[in-house]
Amino acid sequence: MKTVQFAKVALLVGAGILGLSLASAQALVPGKVIGSPDVSSIITVPTHEINQYNLGLFTVVLDQYVKSGRYERDLSTVDTQAESYLAQRIEENAKSPDPKKLALVLDIDETSLSNMPIMRKLSWGFNAKLFDEAQNAAKDPAIKPTLKLYEYAISHGVSVFFITGRPEKMLKPTEENLRR
């Protein structure tokens, strides 16, 4: 995955796709093995079949990935890597003769806040009305490793910015949810 230096932390943390961490998102690259270790031997996606693959099988893999605890471990691993990178940048910046104001950019969905309850309820599908209702309730749980990263950044004077693909109508409930 190509990244530019200034975006490294944001990309490490903001890799959530359908509830997948960076490691699992990378695993969905055509021709790579996907799934948790207990199912990885049975599921591979050759490049020429990626568009024909059975969605039902992917839902089984995603469920197993989450239930196995691997999803939580992957989130923790990625956020730990991001914190380590941020600590390095903070240290380098402190030693600089011309220190800069540092910033951390975090995505919201499946990076800072978990949509896992609604995604699992919908069997990994999408229903705009139900997602809107869930997000309007402002009860998405914080992703604990990302919350720890956020707190680390704030405690070291790093500005934190949140980005999202959520529509403008979700601004107030999203802000409320982030403050919890």
C-alpha positions as a LaTeX table, in Angstrom:
\begin{tabular}{lrrr}
\hline
Residue & $x$ (\AA) & $y$ (\AA) & $z$ (\AA) \\
\hline
Met1 & 0.00 & 0.00 & 0.00 \\
Lys2 & 1.55 & 3.32 & $-1.04$ \\
Thr3 & 1.23 & 6.19 & 1.39 \\
Val4 & 2.80 & 9.55 & 1.86 \\
Gln5 & 4.64 & 10.26 & 5.11 \\
Phe6 & 2.25 & 12.85 & 6.56 \\
Ala7 & $-0.76$ & 10.59 & 6.06 \\
Lys8 & 0.77 & 7.44 & 7.50 \\
Val9 & $-1.00$ & 7.58 & 10.86 \\
Ala10 & $-4.34$ & 8.45 & 9.31 \\
Leu11 & $-4.04$ & 5.61 & 6.82 \\
Leu12 & $-2.95$ & 3.12 & 9.45 \\
Val13 & $-5.91$ & 3.96 & 11.61 \\
Gly14 & $-8.41$ & 4.76 & 8.89 \\
Ala15 & $-8.30$ & 1.46 & 7.01 \\
Gly16 & $-11.65$ & 0.14 & 8.20 \\
Ile17 & $-13.65$ & $-1.40$ & 5.37 \\
Leu18 & $-16.81$ & $-3.27$ & 6.33 \\
Gly19 & $-15.43$ & $-3.49$ & 9.82 \\
Leu20 & $-12.01$ & $-4.74$ & 8.77 \\
Ser21 & $-8.73$ & $-3.57$ & 10.14 \\
Leu22 & $-5.75$ & $-2.68$ & 7.95 \\
Ala23 & $-4.41$ & $-6.22$ & 8.14 \\
Ser24 & $-7.71$ & $-7.70$ & 7.03 \\
Ala25 & $-8.34$ & $-5.02$ & 4.42 \\
Gln26 & $-4.96$ & $-5.89$ & 2.93 \\
Ala27 & $-5.98$ & $-9.54$ & 3.03 \\
Leu28 & $-8.86$ & $-8.77$ & 0.68 \\
Val29 & $-6.41$ & $-7.92$ & $-2.10$ \\
Pro30 & $-7.18$ & $-10.31$ & $-4.96$ \\
Gly31 & $-5.20$ & $-13.53$ & $-4.81$ \\
Lys32 & $-4.54$ & $-13.26$ & $-1.08$ \\
Val33 & $-5.92$ & $-15.49$ & 1.65 \\
Ile34 & $-8.75$ & $-13.98$ & 3.65 \\
Gly35 & $-10.36$ & $-14.87$ & 6.93 \\
Ser36 & $-9.26$ & $-15.84$ & 10.38 \\
Pro37 & $-6.57$ & $-18.49$ & 10.78 \\
Asp38 & $-9.14$ & $-21.24$ & 11.28 \\
Val39 & $-10.78$ & $-20.59$ & 7.89 \\
Ser40 & $-7.92$ & $-19.11$ & 5.88 \\
Ser41 & $-7.04$ & $-22.45$ & 4.34 \\
Ile42 & $-10.42$ & $-22.70$ & 2.65 \\
Ile43 & $-10.92$ & $-19.18$ & 1.34 \\
Thr44 & $-8.75$ & $-17.56$ & $-1.28$ \\
Val45 & $-9.83$ & $-15.07$ & $-3.89$ \\
Pro46 & $-8.06$ & $-15.38$ & $-7.24$ \\
Thr47 & $-7.94$ & $-12.13$ & $-9.16$ \\
His48 & $-10.14$ & $-13.39$ & $-11.99$ \\
Glu49 & $-12.90$ & $-14.44$ & $-9.55$ \\
Ile50 & $-13.03$ & $-11.42$ & $-7.24$ \\
Asn51 & $-16.21$ & $-9.98$ & $-8.78$ \\
Gln52 & $-17.95$ & $-13.36$ & $-8.85$ \\
Tyr53 & $-17.28$ & $-14.35$ & $-5.25$ \\
Asn54 & $-20.20$ & $-15.46$ & $-3.09$ \\
Leu55 & $-21.16$ & $-12.70$ & $-0.63$ \\
Gly56 & $-22.67$ & $-15.29$ & 1.71 \\
Leu57 & $-19.28$ & $-16.88$ & 2.18 \\
Phe58 & $-17.75$ & $-13.50$ & 2.97 \\
Thr59 & $-20.36$ & $-12.91$ & 5.69 \\
Val60 & $-19.38$ & $-16.21$ & 7.32 \\
Val61 & $-15.71$ & $-15.20$ & 7.20 \\
Leu62 & $-16.45$ & $-11.75$ & 8.63 \\
Asp63 & $-18.52$ & $-13.24$ & 11.45 \\
Gln64 & $-15.75$ & $-15.69$ & 12.31 \\
Tyr65 & $-13.15$ & $-12.94$ & 12.11 \\
Val66 & $-15.05$ & $-10.82$ & 14.64 \\
Lys67 & $-16.09$ & $-13.69$ & 16.94 \\
Ser68 & $-12.53$ & $-15.04$ & 17.05 \\
Gly69 & $-11.28$ & $-11.80$ & 18.64 \\
Arg70 & $-8.93$ & $-11.22$ & 15.73 \\
Tyr71 & $-10.75$ & $-8.03$ & 14.72 \\
Glu72 & $-10.14$ & $-6.51$ & 18.17 \\
Arg73 & $-6.52$ & $-7.67$ & 18.16 \\
Asp74 & $-5.97$ & $-6.18$ & 14.69 \\
Leu75 & $-7.48$ & $-2.86$ & 15.79 \\
Ser76 & $-5.20$ & $-2.82$ & 18.79 \\
Thr77 & $-2.15$ & $-3.69$ & 16.67 \\
Val78 & $-2.83$ & $-0.94$ & 14.15 \\
Asp79 & $-3.49$ & 1.68 & 16.81 \\
Thr80 & $-0.33$ & 0.64 & 18.68 \\
Gln81 & 1.64 & 1.09 & 15.46 \\
Ala82 & 0.04 & 4.49 & 14.96 \\
Glu83 & 0.86 & 5.54 & 18.52 \\
Ser84 & 4.47 & 4.43 & 18.09 \\
Tyr85 & 4.73 & 6.42 & 14.86 \\
Leu86 & 3.13 & 9.43 & 16.53 \\
Ala87 & 5.50 & 9.19 & 19.50 \\
Gln88 & 8.43 & 9.18 & 17.09 \\
Arg89 & 7.10 & 12.26 & 15.29 \\
Ile90 & 6.52 & 14.04 & 18.62 \\
Glu91 & 10.09 & 13.29 & 19.72 \\
Glu92 & 11.59 & 14.38 & 16.38 \\
Asn93 & 9.50 & 17.54 & 16.41 \\
Ala94 & 10.58 & 18.41 & 19.97 \\
Lys95 & 14.23 & 18.19 & 18.90 \\
Ser96 & 13.70 & 20.30 & 15.81 \\
Pro97 & 15.03 & 23.86 & 15.78 \\
Asp98 & 11.75 & 24.81 & 14.10 \\
Pro99 & 9.05 & 22.62 & 15.70 \\
Lys100 & 5.74 & 22.33 & 13.89 \\
Lys101 & 2.20 & 21.97 & 15.18 \\
Leu102 & 1.45 & 18.25 & 14.85 \\
Ala103 & $-1.92$ & 16.80 & 13.93 \\
Leu104 & $-3.58$ & 13.41 & 13.90 \\
Val105 & $-6.40$ & 12.72 & 11.45 \\
Leu106 & $-8.86$ & 10.01 & 12.40 \\
Asp107 & $-11.75$ & 8.59 & 10.43 \\
Ile108 & $-14.95$ & 8.07 & 12.40 \\
Asp109 & $-16.68$ & 4.87 & 11.27 \\
Glu110 & $-14.82$ & 1.71 & 12.25 \\
Thr111 & $-11.81$ & 3.75 & 13.26 \\
Ser112 & $-13.03$ & 5.93 & 16.12 \\
Leu113 & $-16.60$ & 4.70 & 16.53 \\
Ser114 & $-17.78$ & 1.16 & 15.96 \\
Asn115 & $-20.69$ & 0.40 & 13.66 \\
Met116 & $-20.33$ & $-3.26$ & 14.53 \\
Pro117 & $-23.77$ & $-3.67$ & 16.16 \\
Ile118 & $-25.69$ & $-2.49$ & 13.09 \\
Met119 & $-23.33$ & $-4.20$ & 10.63 \\
Arg120 & $-23.75$ & $-7.54$ & 12.38 \\
Lys121 & $-27.52$ & $-7.03$ & 12.68 \\
Leu122 & $-27.63$ & $-6.52$ & 8.90 \\
Ser123 & $-25.36$ & $-9.53$ & 8.23 \\
Trp124 & $-22.71$ & $-7.17$ & 6.87 \\
Gly125 & $-25.13$ & $-5.68$ & 4.37 \\
Phe126 & $-26.20$ & $-2.07$ & 4.16 \\
Asn127 & $-29.54$ & $-0.38$ & 4.70 \\
Ala128 & $-29.30$ & 3.42 & 4.65 \\
Lys129 & $-32.39$ & 3.92 & 6.81 \\
Leu130 & $-31.18$ & 1.54 & 9.54 \\
Phe131 & $-27.66$ & 2.97 & 9.46 \\
Asp132 & $-29.07$ & 6.49 & 9.77 \\
Glu133 & $-31.22$ & 5.43 & 12.73 \\
Ala134 & $-28.23$ & 3.80 & 14.43 \\
Gln135 & $-26.00$ & 6.83 & 13.88 \\
Asn136 & $-28.73$ & 9.27 & 14.94 \\
Ala137 & $-28.99$ & 7.39 & 18.24 \\
Ala138 & $-25.39$ & 8.52 & 18.92 \\
Lys139 & $-24.62$ & 5.28 & 20.76 \\
Asp140 & $-21.88$ & 3.81 & 18.59 \\
Pro141 & $-19.27$ & 2.50 & 21.02 \\
Ala142 & $-15.83$ & 4.05 & 20.94 \\
Ile143 & $-13.09$ & 1.84 & 19.56 \\
Lys144 & $-10.95$ & 1.63 & 22.68 \\
Pro145 & $-7.49$ & 1.41 & 21.07 \\
Thr146 & $-8.28$ & 4.48 & 18.94 \\
Leu147 & $-9.61$ & 6.31 & 21.99 \\
Lys148 & $-6.29$ & 5.56 & 23.70 \\
Leu149 & $-4.44$ & 6.93 & 20.64 \\
Tyr150 & $-6.64$ & 10.06 & 20.70 \\
Glu151 & $-5.95$ & 10.60 & 24.41 \\
Tyr152 & $-2.22$ & 10.11 & 23.84 \\
Ala153 & $-2.23$ & 12.69 & 21.05 \\
Ile154 & $-4.18$ & 15.26 & 23.09 \\
Ser155 & $-1.95$ & 14.75 & 26.14 \\
His156 & 1.08 & 15.54 & 23.97 \\
Gly157 & $-0.33$ & 18.69 & 22.40 \\
Val158 & $-1.20$ & 17.09 & 19.06 \\
Ser159 & $-4.32$ & 18.47 & 17.37 \\
Val160 & $-6.83$ & 15.80 & 16.40 \\
Phe161 & $-9.15$ & 16.12 & 13.42 \\
Phe162 & $-11.96$ & 13.74 & 12.56 \\
Ile163 & $-12.99$ & 13.05 & 8.98 \\
Thr164 & $-16.00$ & 11.13 & 7.81 \\
Gly165 & $-18.15$ & 10.21 & 4.90 \\
Arg166 & $-21.23$ & 10.73 & 7.05 \\
Pro167 & $-23.73$ & 13.23 & 5.62 \\
Glu168 & $-24.12$ & 16.71 & 7.10 \\
Lys169 & $-27.45$ & 15.73 & 8.71 \\
Met170 & $-25.45$ & 13.40 & 11.01 \\
Leu171 & $-23.19$ & 16.19 & 12.33 \\
Lys172 & $-24.92$ & 16.77 & 15.69 \\
Pro173 & $-25.40$ & 13.11 & 16.66 \\
Thr174 & $-21.86$ & 12.33 & 15.50 \\
Glu175 & $-20.39$ & 15.14 & 17.60 \\
Glu176 & $-22.48$ & 14.00 & 20.57 \\
Asn177 & $-21.30$ & 10.43 & 20.10 \\
Leu178 & $-17.64$ & 11.46 & 19.88 \\
Arg179 & $-17.92$ & 13.44 & 23.13 \\
Arg180 & $-19.10$ & 10.39 & 25.11 \\
\hline
\end{tabular}
